[in-house]
Amino acid sequence: MNNAQRRLITAGYAGLPFGEFSQCEAGCVGVLGVPSEVNNGPRSGASLAPDALRKMTQQLGTGLPVNGRDLGNLDLTGDWSGILMQLVTQMADRDIVPIVLGGASDVASAVLGALPDLPVVAAMPLARRDLTQRPANTIWVGLNGGQSADVWDQISQRSMGWRTARQLDEGHADFSDMPERAVLWIDISVIDLGHAAGSVGLNPGGMNPETLASVIGAMACRWQAIVITGLAPSLDTRGMSELAAIETLNAALHNG
């Protein structure tokens, strides 16, 4: 993050001090903003998400249940995805939990690419093809009925765990064989648009924010990395989408 940005944002995410990677300690978190933008569709503004989340935590006085540093925003010139993968790998090697605030879904693709051997818990409405081609170590949270038949076939053939948004809202949140360690990917589009208007994707019939935070918080899993994508703050003047992202992240960190 450059000096001008730091003057505008007086403190890092949830009051964490701004710092460098070298200042992160084992057992703590490293928050990194990656303000990439969606490249298609009518709903944009994902690049505003990292700083919007920082500002919202300041307004709410929200803290984190862990210590760490805010590493600012990644410079998106050049091979930023390669740099992101390298940073995530280095943090994981030093037992630092990367919390990556996107941005578009390409941010999550880079994080997952850096940790290819870890299971993934993906909270999103639609299964991405790159994830359906993974081994059977992906759990889908909040899927809607819009998957194509071949995607459902791939999920079934790999015996991946999954629950639809409706099942979760009705209390069917039991997941068998939860991994001890995993990567958590939260796409804000998993939330119903009526509850959180600030999402890149349109998802009528999606989860409500309270269910999302409750389900993620109840997972007995040690998160090795957490990535948030799909938040478009300018589309939600009430800030409910940022609030949902913040509460879900805190719920994950309380347990993991």
Summary of the structure (lengths in Angstrom):
residues: 256
radius of gyration: 16.8
end to end distance: 27.6
largest distance: 51.5
contacts: 907
relative contact order: 0.16
helix: 39%
strand: 20%
